[in-house]
Amino acid sequence: MLTNIRYIFLTAIRDKLFAGLLLALVLAALIASAMGNTALLEPEQMTLTLAAASLRSILVVGLIVFVCFHLRTAFQSREIDVLLSRPITRSNLVFSYWLGFALLAFLLWLPAVGIIAWDAIVFEQGFWMWSLSLLLELWLVVAIALFAGFTLKSAVSSVLASLGFYVLSRMIGFFVATAKSGVLFSDALVNEGFRFVIRGVSIVIPRLDFFGKSEWLIYGIPQLDDTWLFVIQAAIFIPLLIVAAIIDFKRKEF
């Protein structure tokens, strides 16, 4: 298991993952700072909001692309076969992949949090809660990409599926609010059906709109109980996705 984690780390260095994403994070922070300074009111708050959203998007996309292409390369180069020839179970192999990618996410999370802290900490409690939720979100994204990488036979399709799932999970709060309003369709029956479908979808997919709220950085945390929502989401869906990847991997023939 440790050997596989070390190999993932060396692969990330070889593929310039750290250098590329660090450069992207710095550029995004500089652009956010430049755009924030153009604001007539609350330039500091605007800079924080833009930087937080940009850094999160860069890390998510970078991790999804790396995880999916790494796994597809491992299948095509028969690296998976070599690992399975050793005394390691398929469950441990999948879990070691998640641990390796989660370690990369943690190492990339550190400079992102440092950049936000460098810009300014308006509310310290909100900053630490935002930082924790970002780390859990990245670990959840790794689990999503891991599941897609093990179940789909194309790196491109894995990336697209992971990104689509992430965007849907991020926007599901908007869909739920729209469905509750009941004004989307003129027919009340159609609105009720749409509300029922959206409610069902919001139950079976993670609610990533609970994670990394920029308002925590600006206005603090209005209700501390709300922060448990992202912790519970991560505690449920990360193991669920890993187990689903293990079950699918055990069904494959090599």
C-alpha positions as semicolon CSV with decimal commas, in nm:
position;residue;x (nm);y (nm);z (nm)
1;M;0,000;0,000;0,000
2;L;0,277;0,246;0,093
3;T;0,461;0,159;-0,226
4;N;0,159;0,252;-0,436
5;I;0,112;0,579;-0,248
6;R;0,478;0,664;-0,302
7;Y;0,447;0,580;-0,672
8;I;0,146;0,812;-0,707
9;F;0,345;1,091;-0,543
10;L;0,641;1,036;-0,776
11;T;0,408;1,030;-1,076
12;A;0,261;1,364;-0,971
13;I;0,612;1,512;-0,955
14;R;0,703;1,362;-1,293
15;D;0,388;1,498;-1,455
16;K;0,455;1,846;-1,308
17;L;0,123;1,839;-1,121
18;F;0,250;2,043;-0,828
19;A;0,436;2,297;-1,038
20;G;0,150;2,343;-1,283
21;L;-0,123;2,380;-1,023
22;L;0,087;2,603;-0,797
23;L;0,152;2,834;-1,090
24;A;-0,219;2,834;-1,174
25;L;-0,310;2,911;-0,811
26;V;-0,071;3,205;-0,794
27;L;-0,193;3,346;-1,125
28;A;-0,557;3,309;-1,017
29;A;-0,483;3,489;-0,690
30;L;-0,310;3,774;-0,875
31;I;-0,600;3,808;-1,118
32;A;-0,849;3,803;-0,831
33;S;-0,649;4,073;-0,654
34;A;-0,638;4,290;-0,964
35;M;-1,011;4,251;-1,023
36;G;-1,091;4,310;-0,657
37;N;-0,900;4,637;-0,654
38;T;-1,128;4,768;-0,927
39;A;-1,431;4,744;-0,697
40;L;-1,566;5,072;-0,564
41;L;-1,696;4,910;-0,246
42;E;-1,536;4,636;-0,033
43;P;-1,240;4,554;-0,261
44;E;-1,090;4,324;0,003
45;Q;-1,407;4,117;0,027
46;M;-1,437;4,094;-0,351
47;T;-1,077;3,978;-0,378
48;L;-1,139;3,704;-0,120
49;T;-1,454;3,586;-0,294
50;L;-1,293;3,570;-0,639
51;A;-0,975;3,407;-0,507
52;A;-1,163;3,144;-0,306
53;A;-1,383;3,044;-0,601
54;S;-1,092;3,042;-0,847
55;L;-0,859;2,837;-0,627
56;R;-1,128;2,579;-0,554
57;S;-1,212;2,538;-0,924
58;I;-0,846;2,500;-1,023
59;L;-0,779;2,235;-0,759
60;V;-1,095;2,040;-0,845
61;V;-1,029;2,033;-1,220
62;G;-0,660;1,955;-1,174
63;L;-0,724;1,664;-0,940
64;I;-1,000;1,517;-1,156
65;V;-0,783;1,525;-1,469
66;F;-0,481;1,378;-1,291
67;V;-0,674;1,099;-1,115
68;C;-0,865;0,988;-1,424
69;F;-0,565;0,989;-1,658
70;H;-0,339;0,824;-1,400
71;L;-0,583;0,535;-1,352
72;R;-0,639;0,490;-1,724
73;T;-0,262;0,484;-1,782
74;A;-0,229;0,228;-1,502
75;F;-0,479;-0,001;-1,676
76;Q;-0,328;0,041;-2,023
77;S;0,033;-0,010;-1,909
78;R;-0,064;-0,321;-1,709
79;E;0,048;-0,152;-1,390
80;I;-0,270;-0,278;-1,223
81;D;-0,180;-0,636;-1,319
82;V;0,164;-0,599;-1,166
83;L;0,020;-0,465;-0,842
84;L;-0,235;-0,745;-0,824
85;S;0,044;-1,001;-0,865
86;R;0,171;-0,893;-0,524
87;P;0,013;-0,996;-0,191
88;I;-0,244;-0,718;-0,189
89;T;-0,620;-0,744;-0,213
90;R;-0,824;-0,546;-0,462
91;S;-0,992;-0,361;-0,177
92;N;-0,656;-0,249;-0,038
93;L;-0,540;-0,151;-0,385
94;V;-0,838;0,078;-0,444
95;F;-0,807;0,224;-0,097
96;S;-0,434;0,284;-0,145
97;Y;-0,512;0,476;-0,464
98;W;-0,757;0,695;-0,275
99;L;-0,506;0,754;0,003
100;G;-0,237;0,848;-0,248
101;F;-0,461;1,091;-0,434
102;A;-0,595;1,228;-0,103
103;L;-0,237;1,299;0,004
104;L;-0,182;1,493;-0,318
105;A;-0,503;1,687;-0,252
106;F;-0,381;1,773;0,097
107;L;-0,043;1,895;-0,030
108;L;-0,217;2,113;-0,290
109;W;-0,468;2,235;-0,033
110;L;-0,192;2,384;0,183
111;P;-0,078;2,657;-0,062
112;A;-0,440;2,739;-0,151
113;V;-0,521;2,801;0,215
114;G;-0,198;2,996;0,252
115;I;-0,291;3,223;-0,040
116;I;-0,631;3,300;0,112
117;A;-0,468;3,371;0,449
118;W;-0,216;3,596;0,276
119;D;-0,492;3,801;0,114
120;A;-0,666;3,870;0,444
121;I;-0,856;3,687;0,717
122;V;-1,175;3,881;0,782
123;F;-1,331;3,623;1,015
124;E;-1,089;3,370;1,163
125;Q;-1,356;3,111;1,247
126;G;-1,504;3,140;0,898
127;F;-1,158;3,103;0,744
128;W;-1,079;2,780;0,929
129;M;-1,422;2,636;0,855
130;W;-1,387;2,725;0,487
131;S;-1,042;2,564;0,481
132;L;-1,169;2,241;0,640
133;S;-1,464;2,221;0,403
134;L;-1,233;2,275;0,104
135;L;-1,011;1,984;0,212
136;L;-1,311;1,754;0,259
137;E;-1,448;1,866;-0,077
138;L;-1,119;1,780;-0,249
139;W;-1,117;1,437;-0,084
140;L;-1,473;1,384;-0,201
141;V;-1,378;1,494;-0,554
142;V;-1,092;1,242;-0,546
143;A;-1,341;0,969;-0,454
144;I;-1,570;1,076;-0,741
145;A;-1,284;1,071;-0,992
146;L;-1,158;0,741;-0,851
147;F;-1,498;0,578;-0,901
148;A;-1,523;0,714;-1,255
149;G;-1,168;0,607;-1,336
150;F;-1,228;0,248;-1,225
151;T;-1,571;0,207;-1,385
152;L;-1,531;0,384;-1,721
153;K;-1,298;0,267;-1,997
154;S;-1,186;0,606;-2,123
155;A;-0,991;0,879;-1,946
156;V;-1,183;1,149;-2,132
157;S;-1,521;1,001;-2,042
158;S;-1,407;0,966;-1,680
159;V;-1,306;1,332;-1,667
160;L;-1,631;1,447;-1,828
161;A;-1,843;1,229;-1,601
162;S;-1,659;1,352;-1,291
163;L;-1,687;1,716;-1,393
164;G;-2,055;1,674;-1,481
165;F;-2,124;1,508;-1,147
166;Y;-1,934;1,782;-0,965
167;V;-2,119;2,064;-1,142
168;L;-2,454;1,897;-1,072
169;S;-2,362;1,854;-0,706
170;R;-2,255;2,217;-0,686
171;M;-2,575;2,346;-0,849
172;I;-2,822;2,112;-0,680
173;G;-2,897;2,375;-0,416
174;F;-3,008;2,615;-0,688
175;F;-3,227;2,345;-0,843
176;V;-3,385;2,265;-0,506
177;A;-3,461;2,633;-0,441
178;T;-3,607;2,670;-0,791
179;A;-3,824;2,361;-0,747
180;K;-3,954;2,485;-0,412
181;S;-4,054;2,820;-0,560
182;G;-4,308;2,647;-0,787
183;V;-4,284;2,916;-1,055
184;L;-4,074;2,736;-1,315
185;F;-4,372;2,585;-1,499
186;S;-4,723;2,718;-1,542
187;D;-4,880;2,381;-1,460
188;A;-4,893;2,309;-1,085
189;L;-4,879;1,932;-1,145
190;V;-4,560;1,965;-1,349
191;N;-4,406;2,184;-1,079
192;E;-4,491;1,922;-0,818
193;G;-4,337;1,647;-1,030
194;F;-4,024;1,854;-1,086
195;R;-4,000;1,920;-0,712
196;F;-4,030;1,547;-0,640
197;V;-3,756;1,458;-0,892
198;I;-3,515;1,725;-0,766
199;R;-3,575;1,622;-0,406
200;G;-3,492;1,262;-0,496
201;V;-3,178;1,362;-0,685
202;S;-3,060;1,580;-0,396
203;I;-3,077;1,278;-0,166
204;V;-2,863;1,041;-0,374
205;I;-2,586;1,285;-0,472
206;P;-2,363;1,492;-0,244
207;R;-2,471;1,850;-0,177
208;L;-2,147;2,030;-0,258
209;D;-2,321;2,364;-0,216
210;F;-2,272;2,304;0,157
211;F;-1,894;2,309;0,107
212;G;-1,657;2,604;0,080
213;K;-1,904;2,889;0,106
214;S;-1,727;3,218;0,032
215;E;-1,970;3,399;0,262
216;W;-1,795;3,233;0,557
217;L;-1,481;3,425;0,469
218;I;-1,665;3,756;0,442
219;Y;-1,945;3,745;0,700
220;G;-1,840;3,460;0,928
221;I;-2,060;3,164;1,018
222;P;-2,421;3,266;1,100
223;Q;-2,512;2,926;1,248
224;L;-2,245;2,681;1,358
225;D;-2,488;2,390;1,316
226;D;-2,488;2,448;0,939
227;T;-2,120;2,354;0,921
228;W;-2,196;1,997;1,022
229;L;-2,377;1,950;0,692
230;F;-2,057;1,928;0,488
231;V;-1,891;1,704;0,748
232;I;-2,183;1,460;0,735
233;Q;-2,188;1,470;0,355
234;A;-1,817;1,386;0,337
235;A;-1,848;1,111;0,601
236;I;-2,125;0,944;0,399
237;F;-2,024;0,984;0,036
238;I;-1,646;0,932;0,051
239;P;-1,672;0,576;0,194
240;L;-1,973;0,508;-0,029
241;L;-1,786;0,598;-0,348
242;I;-1,477;0,402;-0,242
243;V;-1,687;0,094;-0,167
244;A;-1,866;0,131;-0,502
245;A;-1,529;0,149;-0,680
246;I;-1,411;-0,161;-0,492
247;I;-1,724;-0,358;-0,584
248;D;-1,689;-0,268;-0,952
249;F;-1,315;-0,344;-0,949
250;K;-1,373;-0,688;-0,798
251;R;-1,602;-0,775;-1,089
252;K;-1,333;-0,703;-1,349
253;E;-1,139;-0,987;-1,503
254;F;-0,764;-0,959;-1,562
